[in-house]
Amino acid sequence: MADQRAGPQRSRERKSPHSYRRAKMQGEMCGDMRVTAARLGARASFVLGWLGALGLVVLLCMVSASSAWAQKAPSSAAQGADTPARQRLLAQELVPQQPDRYAWVRAAEAQGQGADALYLRLALLDEWLLALEGRPVQAGRTIEAAIAHGREVDADDLQRRARRVWPSILKAQLRPQWDMDGPSAPLPSELEALGADIAQEGPGFWVHRAKDGRPRGLYLWLGVRNGLGEPVPLPEFALRLGRPGQQTAAPLMQCYLPRYSTQQLIPPQSTQHYLCRAGEGDFGLPPLGVGWLAQMGEWFGQGASLQTELPQHDQALSRTGRILSQVDNPAVDDFLRGARESTEKQQQLATTTCPGGGRSGKEGP
């Protein structure tokens, strides 16, 4: 009986639709998993193979680039080698007390000789200070000898000497000049934008007024005479007018080189002009019945002194040396032109000649 009952039960289990569906789903899932695993395995093999090939290509490129850089980039020793251009530079003579000698620093910089330019600048700054201090300067020497001297120069000592001598230079050797009775001066281009609001009220003296007539700015075309035998770097300064300590509100004018100036220095024994300005609120009104021209003349007659300071310690030497190297020197211009033409010829020769010595391009018949 039990077997008879079990038989129909097993028969019902076999014939159950749920059993069929469950078994079918399990079979399909297993089949899909096997297919997916196979596809993933194939894709993984392809990706790994592609990455391996890519890595090989990148490695070859890195090796190729490294080899090319090693061939093109000169070593530090090669950069400081005694090339013909450097030998010509080192053999140049520096004539003492000739202001144009400072321009040879530009030649060293243009040749890419940074160390030579640095030591040459230090040596020339030492000569410059010796001349300003009234001490004997170096005799004539080559640039090579000057560079050797520059290696022994103490930059900190140069800075201390410059700060000691600078006040006396401003007081005794740089003299502001303004002729209130002289010829009229053309309007500086910096003031043209003010239009009708600015009027010339004296030779080289302009007043900028508001619509109600109130002065908004005073402008003075000032000459500064350099009585030294050396150029003096002076990009800007302040001009103090009037007797020191007086009660009158004399303006402190800020003075700058005109915008078209190519040099930030005053050549030796010459006069450089600056445009000085006192803005609104920086000056007092003249007494009743006294015009601005007469007031400026009185203040200027009581005393006019230049006030400026050397830059901070970390900038003074480099700035002074850079400005001094701006002096004109036709010999330096010729040297740089010749070096440039020589370099261009070498480049042309390199482009028309193959590494093996043959000519590039197609050979003729």
Secondary structure, DSSP 8 states (H G I E B T S, - for coil): -HHHHHHHHHHHHHH-HHHHHHHHHHHHHHHHHHHHHHHHHHHHHHHHHHHHHHHHHHHHHHHHHHHHHHHHS--HHHHTS--HHHHHHHT-EE-TT-GGGGGHHHHHHHTT-HHHHHHHHHHHHHHHHHHHTT-----SEEHHHHHHHHTT--HHHHHHHHHHHHHHIIIIIEEEE--TTS------GGGGGGGGGEEEEETTEEEEE-TTS-EEEEEEEEEEEE-SSS-EE-SEEEEEESSTT-SS---EEEEE--TT-S-SEE-TTEEEEEEEEEETTSS----TT--HHHHHHHHHHH-EEEE-----HHHHHHHHHHHHTTS--HHHHHHHHHHHHHHHHHHHHHHHB-TTSSBSS----
